Structure formats: structure tokens, C-alpha cells
Amino acid sequence: MKKLVPQNPLFFAFFFPAVMDGILTLLGQGSNYWSAVRIVNEASPVYYILLTSPWLYLLGGVIWFVFWNWVFKRLKEPFNIFILMFLFIAGHSWGSSGWIMKIFKDVGIYTLGNQPSIIFAWGLLIIYFMIIACIATYCLRIHLGEKLKKITMIKAIIFDMVGPLLQKDPRWIKVNTVDTAESLWSKSRSNEDFLRKLSEDPEINMD
């Protein structure tokens, strides 16, 4: 897992609540869902997939995860953070918590009018939210650490390139040189592509 998460930390930041939401959506269906009648308990458009088949629902979930794994590797800031924090982590945490409370009620952990059971269920839900927060924080720290490494590398490359020019003329370097290079990095497909753009950009290369 330690080798897997750094490859796409923002994806894994929401992976746990998303998996829980998907599994609990299926487990939370009533007995009528598994009969020939197939009555579905779901508010989102996933209702129609569940209505067709639980196997189609599971297959769609796998495809959904593969798709967003691909998307998060390509999304730029701030869109990746917005989608992650406000749509996926918050959305799936809220969605899965609703199913957790339903299942607690079905199995007798949570009983209306029984305050100790209500407090106990509430405590379990808080622990669940804490686990989500810990995983998300861990993944975000990896993401920010990788970003810091890239920025450090970019600055090192820039100063390696402009060093000889600075020795000739200290007034040469521009204030926005680092910003220009970081912008080039965000538009580059690979390290090689970035180095090529860096060497060709008139804002940086004054040879």
C-alpha cells in the first residue's frame, strides 16, 4: 500500500468512504430487493443500475473506480482538490453514514427511544469519520510532499540553467522566472517534455 498510494494519493484519499458507500448501498437493501419483486432503496441514479442487477452494480463500481483513478492522475489544481474534498470525501462520507445508521437500526445497535444505544451508535459513527479523516490526511500529505519535491526540482533546474548567465549579469533573472517554469511543468506530459519546454522558453533561456 505504501508503494501504491504515492502513485495517485488524491484518489486513495476518498477510496475508503467510496468503497464503504458502495458496499453498504448493496448490504442496506431490504429483503424485497433480493426477491423477484426487487424493490430498490436508493436516491441517486444508481437506482436504475441496482434495479437491473446487483452484479451490474458491482461491475459498474469497478469501472467507476478505474475511471476516477485515471482522471485524478490528470486533473490540475484546484479542480482536483475541489472534486476530492467537496464531492467525493464529503459526499461518500455522508452517503455511507446514512447506510451505517440504517444497518445499525436493522441489527438492533441503534434503537429509537433508547438513549444509550443512540450514543453508542453515534460514537461508532464518529470513529468511522475519524478513520476517513486520518486516511485523507495521510494521502493529502503525500500529495503535498510530492508537489514540494517537484517544485524543489524545478527551482534547482532553473538555477542550474541561469547560473552561468547570472555570473555574467546578475540583473538578468526575472522575478517571474520560477512562476513561468512551474506553469510549464503543469502543462508538461513528462520530465523530458518539461526540460524541452524549459530550454525553449524565452522567459528562461536567454542563450
Secondary structure, DSSP 8 states (H G I E B T S, - for coil): -TTTGGGSHHHHHHHHHHHHHHHHHHHTS-GGGGSSS-----SSTHHHHHHH-HHHHHHHHHHHHHHHHHHHTT--TTHHHHIIIIIIIHHHHHHHHHHHHHHHHHHTSS-TT-HHHHHHHHHHHHHHHHHHHHHHHHHHHHHHHHHHHHHHHHHHHHHHHHHHHHHH-TT-S-TTHHHHHHHHHHT-SSHHHHHHHHHH-TTT---
